[in-house]
């Protein structure tokens, strides 16, 4: 026979004397027809079976056809229901609507709906939900409108489905209208509706409203709490996310795999090793550890904690793996510098025939960016070209970001220029490369690109302005920085915390402490980055006492003092002679601020002690620290010994420096200059000779100056500038005056050097 809906279905001849709805057999339908889980089951085997199907069995059979993906079976059941005049029954009709929507046959679902003479709330809700599940949000709103004016009542499930559609469309206006209806209907405290409202408000950026809804839910279920854990985590409210997790464990609710997936994903960046293991143990205790999504979250967590072996064990323990599992493991390898293992697993993924989608490649490329793994990144670039993904905007952005962060601006530009559909994310990615190279001509290129994007109608965002201001700060180009500041005012971005922080740094590095102070004072709200930027600004401009006053104000305002705050204040004390204050703050780091000193703090203290003339104490500080084998600390000590003119300490520090960094040209140059500055020319020559024998060379640095809104850039022995002759003549004159003022008139050698 021809089925009323869709394809042709062959049926066993229907025999009225043997109706399918009169049997009294009560066996569960799965037990009677276990083969229905297999696709090859025929409806004729049901119609001729001695144990005929009861009316209440048809819904179960439809569910089995959905679960097995057997669309023909469901159609055949529908045909039998038509034969027996049962398809217009509201109960059977609702199940048929559900069946057709599950197979994305929305037109057939609508036909069934239209043929049901008396519909109920479930009928409407099932059709609405079907359209939602198939991505047709507009039809959801249209059907809901028809339902309302038909006089059919909305229940909590109806409202929940409509709210889910509002969330997907980020339609806050409709969502608030439904919320009003929910309050009027007295079902706001329902956990099902509450969860959908939480989703709506958190998706549209109103977490406070979501929190209010959460607090008004009378009886919270585990799904509702799971959602709050997720949303708190997304918003960065770690303590609230953890409290919601504790509420699940301390209640009568049974945590699900989503509970643990959400909390582990939230804390994967900040959790300690011990806490991570405890969360893993709890998941094992509650019997949800074998769920793939939870396993993926644990693989990611262990990778971020640097526990590669635990990440591997979790991966291999999964009974079912998906692409996310492979991606998480690869990303963990890349993050922890195991590039060869990452490449092997990536090849294994391809060998198993697993489809590697763009999101997987973006994740792996992001991992390469974070650990500056250019070799693996280049290999992935080749795979991207071979796979035809070079037209994907997200992959191109990830490639540009990877090359930019790996100091390969040339390749980043090639990829950038080769992609026609420019976006602000792509522009922001290449800005990283311009910032890292810190060259004047690259600064000009960045501004040219910025003007081109504006001309093309692409609007800059917060990240754009923040990075452009960083570029201006690095180049000490005040005019460009002020131009960008004006543009942020025009576009309304000046009030952004990120942009304001970048403006403080830009003005400080460009020599305008007044501009930095005005920006800081004009901020409506500040974070720790704002305070740290201002402390650094005072430090750069030699205003140590102002930096100390601000440091006290930070503590008075209740802001947490972090490692960046301490480093900024130590630098301020170092450069302005406030040595006792610097020593006191350094000694208070662990006891008062719970901060373990990093190598940068030790380097700053070595510099501070050296400038204070305490070279012996500086050397002891290095020898007793966990960074005693770091060339950075010994290099700092050599420089400060040179500053103090203490050649004995300089020789000791130089020996340690060259032992620790025998292949670093910069170390040889510092030591050679130190010897030369102390008149030990033979020793300086020996160091230079050793450097040349090793064939070491140091890239020449550059300096620049802005005059009349134009930046002039110079390198060592540079004669490309059109006024180089006059510049060198003035330089010789200045050097002569310096030598004359510092010479000993009773020493003939000094006079000889000047003459």
C-alpha positions as CSV (number, residue, x, y, z in Angstrom):
1,X,0.0,0.0,0.0
2,X,1.0,3.7,-0.3
3,X,1.7,5.2,3.0
4,X,-0.2,8.4,3.8
5,X,3.0,10.1,4.7
6,X,6.3,9.9,2.8
7,X,7.7,6.8,1.2
8,X,6.0,3.6,0.0
9,X,5.7,0.9,2.7
10,X,5.0,-2.8,1.9
11,X,2.6,-4.3,4.5
12,X,1.2,-7.7,5.1
13,X,-2.5,-7.9,4.0
14,X,-4.6,-6.7,6.8
15,X,-7.1,-9.3,8.1
16,X,-10.2,-7.9,9.9
17,X,-10.8,-11.2,11.6
18,X,-7.4,-11.0,13.2
19,X,-7.3,-7.3,14.5
20,X,-4.1,-6.1,16.0
21,X,-5.7,-4.5,19.0
22,X,-7.6,-7.4,20.6
23,X,-4.9,-9.5,22.0
24,X,-4.5,-9.8,25.8
25,X,-0.8,-10.6,25.8
26,X,1.0,-8.4,28.4
27,X,4.7,-9.1,27.6
28,X,6.8,-5.9,27.4
29,X,7.1,-4.8,23.8
30,X,11.0,-5.0,23.9
31,X,10.8,-8.6,25.1
32,X,8.2,-9.6,22.5
33,X,10.1,-7.9,19.7
34,X,13.8,-7.7,20.6
35,X,14.7,-7.7,16.9
36,X,13.0,-4.3,16.6
37,X,16.3,-2.8,17.8
38,X,17.7,-4.0,14.5
39,X,16.9,-2.1,11.4
40,X,15.7,-5.2,9.4
41,X,12.5,-5.7,11.3
42,X,9.4,-5.9,9.1
43,X,5.8,-4.8,10.1
44,X,4.5,-8.0,8.5
45,X,6.2,-10.1,11.2
46,X,4.2,-8.1,13.7
47,X,0.9,-8.5,11.9
48,X,1.2,-12.3,11.6
49,X,2.6,-13.0,15.0
50,X,0.5,-15.0,17.3
51,X,1.0,-12.6,20.1
52,X,-0.5,-9.5,18.6
53,X,0.3,-5.9,19.6
54,X,-1.7,-4.1,22.2
55,X,-2.8,-0.5,21.6
56,X,-0.5,0.7,24.3
57,X,2.4,-1.0,22.6
58,X,2.4,1.2,19.6
59,X,4.1,4.2,21.3
60,X,6.8,1.9,22.5
61,X,7.3,0.6,19.0
62,X,7.5,4.1,17.7
63,X,10.2,4.9,20.3
64,X,12.1,1.8,19.2
65,X,11.9,2.9,15.6
66,X,13.3,6.3,16.6
67,X,16.1,4.7,18.7
68,X,17.1,2.4,15.9
69,X,16.8,5.0,13.1
70,X,14.2,2.8,11.4
71,X,12.0,5.3,9.6
72,X,10.2,2.8,7.5
73,X,9.1,0.9,10.6
74,X,7.5,4.1,12.0
75,X,5.7,4.8,8.8
76,X,4.4,1.2,8.7
77,X,3.0,1.6,12.3
78,X,1.4,4.9,11.2
79,X,-0.3,3.0,8.3
80,X,-1.7,0.4,10.7
81,X,-3.0,3.1,12.9
82,X,-4.8,4.7,9.9
83,X,-6.2,1.3,9.0
84,X,-7.6,0.9,12.5
85,X,-8.9,4.4,12.6
86,X,-6.6,5.2,15.6
87,X,-4.3,7.8,14.0
88,X,-6.7,10.7,14.9
89,X,-6.7,9.6,18.5
90,X,-4.9,12.5,20.4
91,X,-2.7,10.1,22.3
92,X,-1.5,8.2,19.2
93,X,-1.4,11.4,17.2
94,X,1.0,13.0,19.8
95,X,3.3,10.1,19.5
96,X,3.3,10.2,15.7
97,X,4.1,14.0,15.7
98,X,7.0,13.2,18.0
99,X,8.2,10.4,15.6
100,X,8.1,12.6,12.5
101,X,9.9,15.5,14.1
102,X,12.6,13.2,15.3
103,X,13.3,12.3,11.7
104,X,13.1,16.0,10.6
105,X,9.9,15.3,8.7
106,X,8.2,18.5,9.9
107,X,5.7,18.6,7.0
108,X,4.4,15.1,7.9
109,X,4.3,16.1,11.6
110,X,2.1,19.1,10.7
111,X,-0.2,16.8,8.6
112,X,-0.7,14.6,11.6
113,X,-1.3,17.6,13.8
114,X,-3.9,19.1,11.4
115,X,-5.8,15.8,11.3
116,X,-6.2,15.5,15.0
117,X,-9.8,16.8,15.7
118,X,-9.3,17.5,19.4
119,X,-5.8,18.6,20.4
120,X,-4.4,19.1,23.9
121,X,-1.5,21.0,25.4
122,X,0.8,18.1,24.8
123,X,-0.1,18.1,21.0
124,X,0.9,21.7,20.6
125,X,4.0,21.4,22.8
126,X,5.3,18.3,20.9
127,X,5.0,20.1,17.6
128,X,6.7,23.2,19.0
129,X,9.5,21.2,20.5
130,X,10.0,19.3,17.2
131,X,10.5,22.6,15.3
132,X,12.9,23.8,18.0
133,X,15.0,20.6,17.8
134,X,15.2,21.0,14.0
135,X,16.5,24.6,14.3
136,X,13.3,26.3,13.2
137,X,12.9,28.9,15.9
138,X,10.6,31.2,13.8
139,X,8.0,28.4,13.5
140,X,8.2,27.9,17.2
141,X,7.1,31.4,17.8
142,X,4.4,31.2,15.1
143,X,2.9,27.9,16.4
144,X,3.0,29.2,20.0
145,X,1.1,32.3,18.8
146,X,-1.6,30.1,17.2
147,X,-1.7,27.9,20.4
148,X,-2.3,30.9,22.6
149,X,-5.1,32.3,20.5
150,X,-6.7,28.8,20.1
151,X,-7.4,29.0,23.9
152,X,-5.1,26.1,24.7
153,X,-3.2,26.6,28.0
154,X,0.5,26.8,28.2
155,X,2.1,24.5,30.8
156,X,5.6,24.5,32.2
157,X,6.9,22.3,29.3
158,X,5.4,24.7,26.7
159,X,6.9,27.7,28.3
160,X,10.3,26.0,28.7
161,X,10.4,25.1,25.0
162,X,9.6,28.6,23.9
163,X,12.2,30.0,26.2
164,X,14.8,27.7,24.8
165,X,14.0,29.1,21.3
166,X,14.4,32.6,22.7
167,X,17.8,31.6,24.1
168,X,18.9,30.2,20.8
169,X,17.8,33.3,18.9
170,X,19.1,35.6,21.8
171,X,15.6,37.2,21.7
172,X,15.4,38.9,25.0
173,X,12.2,40.8,24.3
174,X,10.1,37.7,23.5
175,X,11.8,35.9,26.4
176,X,10.8,38.6,28.9
177,X,7.2,38.4,27.6
178,X,7.2,34.7,28.3
179,X,8.8,35.3,31.7
180,X,5.9,37.7,32.5
181,X,3.4,35.0,31.5
182,X,5.3,32.5,33.7
183,X,5.0,34.8,36.7
184,X,1.3,35.5,36.0
185,X,0.7,31.7,35.7
186,X,2.5,31.0,39.0
187,X,5.0,28.6,37.6
188,X,8.2,30.7,38.0
189,X,9.3,28.4,40.9
190,X,9.2,25.4,38.6
191,X,12.7,24.0,38.1
192,X,12.1,23.1,34.5
193,X,10.9,26.6,33.6
194,X,13.6,28.2,35.8
195,X,16.4,26.4,34.0
196,X,15.2,27.7,30.7
197,X,14.9,31.2,32.1
198,X,18.5,30.9,33.5
199,X,19.6,29.9,30.0
200,X,17.9,32.9,28.4
201,X,19.3,35.5,30.7
202,X,22.8,34.1,30.8
203,X,22.9,33.7,27.0
204,X,21.9,37.3,26.6
205,X,24.4,38.6,29.1
206,X,22.2,39.2,32.1
207,X,23.7,36.9,34.7
208,X,22.2,38.9,37.6
209,X,18.7,38.2,36.2
210,X,19.6,34.5,35.8
211,X,20.8,34.5,39.4
212,X,17.5,36.0,40.6
213,X,15.5,33.4,38.7
214,X,17.7,30.7,40.3
215,X,17.1,32.0,43.8
216,X,13.3,32.0,43.2
217,X,13.1,28.3,42.2
218,X,11.3,26.6,45.1
219,X,12.7,23.1,44.6
220,X,16.0,23.1,42.6
221,X,16.7,20.0,40.6
222,X,20.2,18.8,39.6
223,X,19.8,20.0,36.0
224,X,19.1,23.5,37.3
225,X,22.2,23.5,39.6
226,X,24.3,22.0,36.7
227,X,23.3,24.9,34.6
228,X,24.3,27.5,37.2
229,X,27.7,25.8,37.7
230,X,28.2,26.2,33.9
231,X,27.1,29.8,33.7
232,X,29.0,30.9,36.8
233,X,32.1,29.3,35.4
234,X,31.6,31.1,32.0
235,X,31.3,34.4,33.8
236,X,34.4,33.8,35.9
237,X,32.5,33.5,39.3
238,X,34.5,30.6,40.5
239,X,33.4,30.7,44.1
240,X,29.7,30.8,43.2
241,X,30.2,27.9,40.7
242,X,31.9,25.9,43.4
243,X,29.2,26.7,45.9
244,X,26.5,25.4,43.5
245,X,28.6,22.2,43.1
246,X,28.7,21.9,46.9
247,X,24.9,22.4,47.1
248,X,24.5,19.4,44.8
249,X,26.7,17.2,46.9
250,X,25.2,18.3,50.2
251,X,21.6,17.8,49.1
252,X,19.6,14.7,48.4
253,X,20.3,15.2,44.7
254,X,22.4,12.7,42.8
255,X,25.1,14.5,40.8
256,X,25.2,13.6,37.1
257,X,28.0,13.4,34.6
258,X,27.1,17.0,33.6
259,X,27.7,18.1,37.2
260,X,31.3,16.9,37.1
261,X,31.9,18.0,33.5
262,X,30.8,21.5,34.2
263,X,32.7,21.9,37.5
264,X,35.9,20.4,36.0
265,X,35.6,22.5,32.8
266,X,35.1,25.6,35.0
267,X,38.2,25.0,37.2
268,X,40.5,23.4,34.6
269,X,42.5,26.6,34.4
270,X,42.7,27.3,38.1
271,X,42.4,23.9,39.9
272,X,45.4,22.5,41.7
273,X,46.7,19.0,41.2
274,X,45.3,17.7,44.5
275,X,41.9,19.3,43.9
276,X,41.8,17.9,40.4
277,X,42.4,14.4,41.6
278,X,39.7,14.8,44.2
279,X,37.1,15.8,41.6
280,X,38.2,12.8,39.5
281,X,37.8,10.6,42.6
282,X,34.3,11.9,43.3
283,X,33.3,11.2,39.7
284,X,34.4,7.6,40.2
285,X,32.5,7.4,43.5
286,X,29.3,8.5,41.9
287,X,29.7,6.1,38.9
288,X,29.7,8.6,36.1
289,X,33.4,8.3,35.1
290,X,32.7,6.3,31.9
291,X,30.8,9.1,30.2
292,X,32.8,10.4,27.3
293,X,32.1,14.1,27.9
294,X,33.3,13.9,31.5
295,X,36.4,11.9,30.3
296,X,37.1,14.7,27.8
297,X,36.9,17.3,30.6
298,X,39.4,15.3,32.7
299,X,41.8,14.9,29.8
300,X,41.7,18.7,29.3
301,X,42.2,19.4,33.0
302,X,45.2,17.1,33.3
303,X,46.7,18.5,30.2
304,X,46.5,22.1,31.6
305,X,48.0,20.9,34.9
306,X,51.0,19.5,33.0
307,X,50.1,15.9,34.0
308,X,50.5,14.4,30.6
309,X,50.6,10.7,31.8
310,X,47.3,11.1,33.7
311,X,45.8,12.7,30.6
312,X,47.0,9.7,28.5
313,X,45.6,7.2,31.0
314,X,42.2,9.0,31.0
315,X,42.1,8.9,27.2
316,X,42.9,5.2,26.9
317,X,40.4,4.3,29.7
318,X,37.5,5.8,27.7
319,X,35.3,3.0,26.2
320,X,34.0,5.5,23.6
321,X,36.1,8.3,22.2
322,X,35.0,11.2,20.0
323,X,36.9,13.9,18.1
324,X,36.9,16.1,21.3
325,X,38.7,13.3,23.1
326,X,41.5,13.3,20.5
327,X,41.6,17.1,20.3
328,X,41.9,17.4,24.1
329,X,44.8,14.9,24.2
330,X,46.7,16.6,21.3
331,X,46.2,20.1,22.9
332,X,47.6,18.8,26.2
333,X,50.7,17.4,24.4
334,X,51.3,20.7,22.6
335,X,50.7,22.8,25.8
336,X,53.3,20.7,27.6
337,X,55.9,20.8,24.8
338,X,55.4,17.2,23.7
339,X,55.2,18.2,20.0
340,X,56.3,14.8,18.7
341,X,53.6,13.0,20.7
342,X,51.1,15.5,19.5
343,X,52.1,14.9,15.9
344,X,51.9,11.1,16.4
345,X,48.4,11.3,17.9
346,X,47.3,13.6,15.2
347,X,48.5,11.1,12.6
348,X,46.9,8.3,14.5
349,X,43.6,10.2,14.5
350,X,43.8,10.4,10.7
351,X,44.9,6.8,10.4
352,X,41.7,5.7,12.2
353,X,39.7,7.6,9.6
354,X,38.3,10.1,12.2
355,X,37.0,13.2,10.5
356,X,39.2,16.1,11.6
357,X,36.9,19.2,11.5
358,X,37.9,22.8,11.6
359,X,37.3,23.2,15.3
360,X,39.8,20.4,16.0
361,X,42.4,22.0,13.8
362,X,41.8,25.4,15.5
363,X,42.2,23.9,18.9
364,X,45.5,22.2,17.9
365,X,46.7,25.5,16.3
366,X,45.8,27.4,19.4
367,X,47.9,25.0,21.4
368,X,50.8,25.6,19.0
369,X,50.4,29.4,19.6
370,X,50.4,29.1,23.3
371,X,53.7,27.1,23.5
372,X,55.2,28.8,20.4
373,X,55.6,25.4,18.6
374,X,56.3,26.7,15.1
375,X,57.4,23.3,13.7
376,X,54.1,21.5,14.4
377,X,52.2,24.7,13.4
378,X,53.9,24.6,9.9
379,X,53.0,20.9,9.5
380,X,49.4,21.7,10.4
381,X,49.4,24.5,7.9
382,X,50.3,22.0,5.2
383,X,47.5,19.7,6.3
384,X,45.1,22.6,6.2
385,X,46.0,23.4,2.6
386,X,45.8,19.8,1.6
387,X,42.4,19.4,3.3
388,X,40.9,22.5,1.6
389,X,40.3,24.3,4.9
390,X,42.2,27.4,4.0
391,X,38.9,29.1,3.2
392,X,37.7,28.7,6.8
393,X,37.9,32.0,8.6
394,X,38.5,30.5,12.1
395,X,41.4,28.3,10.8
396,X,43.0,31.3,8.9
397,X,42.7,33.4,12.1
398,X,44.3,30.6,14.1
399,X,47.2,30.3,11.6
400,X,47.9,34.0,11.7
401,X,47.8,34.0,15.5
402,X,50.2,31.0,15.6
403,X,52.7,32.6,13.3
404,X,52.4,36.0,15.0
405,X,53.0,34.5,18.5
406,X,55.9,32.5,17.1
407,X,57.8,35.6,15.9
408,X,57.2,34.8,12.2
409,X,55.4,37.9,11.1
410,X,56.4,37.3,7.4
411,X,54.4,34.0,7.3
412,X,51.6,35.6,9.2
413,X,51.4,38.4,6.6
414,X,51.3,35.9,3.8
415,X,48.4,34.0,5.3
416,X,46.6,37.3,6.2
417,X,47.0,38.8,2.7
418,X,45.9,35.6,1.0
419,X,42.5,35.6,2.7
420,X,40.0,37.8,1.1
421,X,37.2,37.9,3.8
422,X,39.0,40.0,6.4
423,X,37.5,40.1,9.8
424,X,38.3,42.0,13.0
425,X,39.4,38.8,14.7
426,X,41.9,38.2,11.8
427,X,43.2,41.8,12.2
428,X,43.6,41.4,15.9
429,X,45.6,38.2,15.4
430,X,48.2,39.8,13.1
431,X,48.5,42.8,15.5
432,X,50.1,40.4,17.9
433,X,52.9,39.9,15.4
434,X,53.4,43.6,14.9
435,X,53.6,44.1,18.7
436,X,56.2,41.3,19.1
437,X,58.5,42.5,16.3
438,X,58.3,46.1,17.7
439,X,59.7,47.7,14.5
440,X,58.7,51.2,13.3
441,X,57.9,50.1,9.7
442,X,55.6,47.4,11.1
443,X,53.9,50.0,13.2
444,X,53.2,51.9,10.0
445,X,51.9,48.7,8.3
446,X,49.5,48.1,11.3
447,X,48.1,51.6,11.1
448,X,47.6,51.3,7.3
449,X,45.8,48.0,7.8
450,X,43.6,49.6,10.5
451,X,42.6,52.4,8.1
452,X,41.8,49.9,5.4
453,X,39.6,47.9,7.7
454,X,37.7,51.0,8.7
455,X,37.3,51.9,5.0
456,X,35.9,48.4,4.4
457,X,33.3,49.0,7.1
458,X,34.8,46.5,9.6
459,X,34.3,47.8,13.1
460,X,37.2,47.6,15.6
461,X,36.5,46.1,19.0
462,X,38.1,46.3,22.5
463,X,40.9,43.9,21.6
464,X,41.8,46.0,18.5
465,X,42.2,49.2,20.4
466,X,44.0,47.5,23.3
467,X,46.6,46.0,20.9
468,X,47.0,49.2,18.8
469,X,47.6,51.2,21.9
470,X,50.2,48.6,23.0
471,X,51.9,49.0,19.7
472,X,52.0,52.8,20.1
473,X,53.3,52.3,23.6
474,X,56.1,50.0,22.4
475,X,57.1,52.5,19.8
476,X,56.8,55.4,22.3
477,X,54.7,57.2,19.7
478,X,52.6,59.7,21.6
479,X,50.9,61.3,18.5
480,X,49.5,57.9,17.3
481,X,48.5,57.0,20.8
482,X,46.6,60.3,21.2
483,X,44.9,59.7,17.8
484,X,43.8,56.3,18.9
485,X,42.6,57.8,22.2
486,X,40.4,60.2,20.3
487,X,39.0,57.4,18.2
488,X,38.1,55.4,21.3
489,X,36.2,58.4,22.6
490,X,34.4,58.8,19.3
491,X,33.4,55.1,19.2
492,X,32.5,54.8,22.9
493,X,35.3,52.4,23.8
494,X,37.1,54.8,26.1
495,X,35.0,53.7,29.1
496,X,36.0,50.1,28.6
497,X,38.3,48.7,31.3
498,X,40.6,47.0,28.9
499,X,41.0,50.1,26.7
500,X,41.5,52.4,29.7
501,X,44.2,50.1,31.1
502,X,46.0,50.2,27.7
503,X,45.7,54.0,27.6
504,X,47.5,54.3,31.0
505,X,50.4,52.1,29.8
506,X,50.5,54.0,26.5
507,X,50.8,57.4,28.1
508,X,53.3,56.2,30.6
509,X,55.6,54.7,28.0
510,X,55.2,57.7,25.7
511,X,56.5,60.0,28.4
512,X,53.2,61.6,29.5
513,X,52.6,60.8,33.2
514,X,50.0,63.5,33.1
515,X,48.0,61.6,30.5
516,X,48.3,58.4,32.5
517,X,47.1,60.1,35.7
518,X,44.1,61.7,33.9
519,X,43.1,58.4,32.4
520,X,43.4,56.6,35.7
521,X,41.5,59.3,37.7
522,X,38.7,59.4,35.1
523,X,38.0,55.6,35.3
524,X,34.6,54.8,36.9
525,X,35.8,51.3,37.9
526,X,39.2,49.8,38.2
527,X,40.7,46.3,38.4
528,X,44.0,45.0,39.5
529,X,45.4,45.7,36.0
530,X,44.5,49.3,36.3
531,X,46.3,49.8,39.6
532,X,49.4,47.8,38.4
533,X,49.5,49.9,35.2
534,X,49.5,53.1,37.3
535,X,52.2,51.9,39.7
536,X,54.3,51.0,36.7
537,X,53.7,54.4,35.2
538,X,55.1,56.1,38.4
539,X,58.0,53.7,38.3
540,X,58.9,54.5,34.7
541,X,58.9,58.2,35.5
542,X,61.0,57.9,38.6
543,X,58.2,58.8,41.0
544,X,58.8,56.1,43.6
545,X,57.1,57.9,46.5
546,X,53.9,58.3,44.4
547,X,54.1,54.6,43.6
548,X,54.3,53.7,47.3
549,X,51.3,55.9,48.1
550,X,49.3,54.2,45.4
551,X,50.5,50.8,46.7
552,X,49.0,51.7,50.1
553,X,45.8,52.9,48.4
554,X,45.5,49.5,46.6
555,X,45.5,47.7,49.9
556,X,43.1,50.2,51.4
557,X,40.6,49.8,48.5
558,X,40.6,46.0,49.2
559,X,42.2,45.0,45.9
560,X,44.4,41.9,46.1
561,X,48.1,42.5,45.7
562,X,49.4,40.1,43.0
563,X,52.8,39.3,41.6
564,X,52.6,42.0,39.0
565,X,51.8,44.7,41.6
566,X,54.8,43.7,43.7
567,X,57.1,43.7,40.7
568,X,55.9,47.1,39.7
569,X,56.5,48.6,43.2
570,X,59.9,46.9,43.5
571,X,61.0,48.4,40.2
572,X,59.8,51.8,41.4
573,X,61.8,51.4,44.6
574,X,64.9,50.2,42.6
575,X,65.0,53.1,40.2
576,X,64.3,55.8,42.7
577,X,66.6,54.8,45.5
578,X,63.9,53.7,47.9
579,X,65.9,50.6,48.7
580,X,64.8,50.0,52.3
581,X,61.1,50.0,51.2
582,X,61.9,47.6,48.3
583,X,63.6,45.2,50.7
584,X,60.7,45.3,53.2
585,X,58.1,44.7,50.5
586,X,60.1,41.8,49.0
587,X,60.4,40.2,52.5
588,X,56.7,40.5,53.0
589,X,55.7,38.8,49.7
590,X,55.2,35.4,51.2
591,X,54.1,36.3,54.7
592,X,51.7,39.2,54.0
593,X,50.6,38.7,50.4
594,X,50.9,34.9,50.0
595,X,53.0,35.3,46.8
596,X,55.9,33.1,45.9
597,X,58.7,35.3,44.4
598,X,59.2,34.7,40.7
599,X,62.5,35.0,38.8
600,X,61.5,38.6,37.8
601,X,61.2,39.6,41.5
602,X,64.7,38.2,42.2
603,X,66.2,39.9,39.3
604,X,64.7,43.2,40.4
605,X,66.0,42.7,43.9
606,X,69.5,41.9,42.6
607,X,69.4,45.2,40.7
608,X,68.1,47.0,43.8
609,X,70.7,45.6,46.2
610,X,73.5,46.3,43.6
611,X,72.4,49.9,43.2
612,X,72.4,50.2,47.0
613,X,76.0,49.1,47.0
614,X,75.1,45.7,48.6
615,X,76.8,43.5,46.0
616,X,77.7,40.8,48.5
617,X,74.0,40.6,49.6
618,X,72.9,40.5,46.0
619,X,75.2,37.6,45.3
620,X,74.0,35.7,48.4
621,X,70.4,36.3,47.3
622,X,71.1,34.6,44.0
623,X,73.1,31.7,45.6
624,X,70.3,31.0,48.1
625,X,67.4,31.2,45.6
626,X,65.8,28.4,43.6
627,X,66.8,30.4,40.4
628,X,70.6,30.2,41.2
629,X,71.2,28.6,37.8
630,X,69.4,31.3,35.8
631,X,71.6,33.4,33.5
632,X,69.2,36.3,34.0
633,X,70.1,36.8,37.6
634,X,73.9,36.7,37.0
635,X,73.5,39.0,33.9
636,X,71.7,41.5,36.2
637,X,74.5,41.2,38.7
638,X,77.2,41.8,36.1
639,X,75.5,44.9,34.9
640,X,75.1,46.3,38.4
641,X,78.7,45.5,39.2
642,X,79.7,47.5,36.1
643,X,77.5,50.3,37.3
644,X,79.2,50.3,40.7
645,X,82.7,49.9,39.1
646,X,83.4,46.8,41.3
647,X,85.6,44.6,39.0
648,X,86.2,41.9,41.6
649,X,82.5,41.1,42.0
650,X,82.0,41.6,38.3
651,X,84.7,38.9,37.5
652,X,82.9,36.4,39.9
653,X,79.5,37.1,38.4
654,X,80.9,37.0,34.8
655,X,82.4,33.5,35.4
656,X,79.0,32.2,36.6
657,X,77.2,33.9,33.7
658,X,79.4,32.4,31.0
659,X,79.3,28.9,32.6
660,X,75.5,29.0,32.5
661,X,75.1,30.5,29.1
662,X,78.1,29.5,27.0
663,X,76.3,29.9,23.7
664,X,74.5,33.2,24.3
665,X,76.2,36.1,22.5
666,X,74.6,38.7,24.7
667,X,76.4,37.3,27.8
668,X,79.8,37.6,26.1
669,X,79.1,41.1,25.1
670,X,78.1,42.2,28.6
671,X,81.2,40.6,30.1
672,X,83.4,42.1,27.5
673,X,82.0,45.6,28.0
674,X,82.4,45.2,31.7
675,X,86.1,44.4,31.4
676,X,86.6,47.2,28.8
677,X,84.9,49.7,31.1
678,X,87.3,48.8,33.9
679,X,90.4,49.2,31.7
680,X,91.0,45.4,31.4
681,X,91.3,45.5,27.6
682,X,93.2,42.3,27.4
683,X,90.5,40.4,29.3
684,X,87.8,42.1,27.1
685,X,89.6,41.0,24.0
686,X,89.8,37.4,25.2
687,X,86.1,37.3,25.8
688,X,85.4,38.7,22.3
689,X,87.8,36.2,20.8
690,X,86.0,33.3,22.5
691,X,82.8,34.6,21.2
692,X,84.1,34.8,17.7
693,X,85.6,31.3,17.9
694,X,82.1,30.0,18.8
695,X,80.7,31.9,15.8
696,X,78.2,33.7,18.0
697,X,76.6,36.9,16.9
698,X,74.0,39.2,18.4
699,X,71.4,41.0,16.3
700,X,71.9,44.7,16.4
701,X,69.4,46.6,18.5
702,X,67.7,49.7,17.3
703,X,66.5,53.0,18.9
704,X,64.1,55.6,17.7
705,X,62.9,59.2,18.4
706,X,59.8,61.1,17.4
707,X,60.3,64.6,16.1
708,X,57.6,66.7,14.5
709,X,55.1,63.8,14.4
710,X,57.7,61.6,12.6
711,X,59.5,58.6,14.0
712,X,63.2,58.3,13.1
713,X,64.7,54.8,13.6
714,X,68.5,54.0,14.0
715,X,70.6,50.9,14.4
716,X,74.3,50.6,15.3
717,X,76.7,52.3,12.8
718,X,73.6,53.4,10.8
719,X,74.4,55.8,8.0
720,X,71.1,55.6,6.1
721,X,69.5,58.6,7.6
722,X,69.8,61.7,5.3
723,X,71.3,63.8,8.2
724,X,73.7,61.1,9.4
725,X,76.8,63.3,8.9
726,X,75.5,66.0,11.1
727,X,74.3,63.5,13.7
728,X,77.7,61.8,14.0
729,X,79.4,65.2,14.1
730,X,77.3,66.2,17.1
731,X,77.7,62.8,18.7
732,X,81.5,63.2,18.5
733,X,81.3,66.6,20.1
734,X,79.1,65.3,22.9
735,X,81.4,62.4,23.6
736,X,84.4,64.7,23.7
737,X,82.7,66.9,26.3
738,X,81.7,63.9,28.4
739,X,85.3,62.7,28.4
740,X,86.7,66.1,29.3
741,X,84.4,66.5,32.2
742,X,85.2,63.0,33.6
743,X,89.0,63.0,32.9
744,X,91.7,63.4,35.5
745,X,93.9,66.4,34.4
746,X,96.8,64.9,36.4
747,X,96.7,61.7,34.3
748,X,98.4,62.1,30.9
749,X,96.6,59.0,29.6
750,X,93.2,60.7,30.1
751,X,94.4,63.8,28.3
752,X,95.7,61.6,25.5
753,X,92.4,59.9,25.0
754,X,90.7,63.3,24.4
755,X,93.4,64.7,22.2
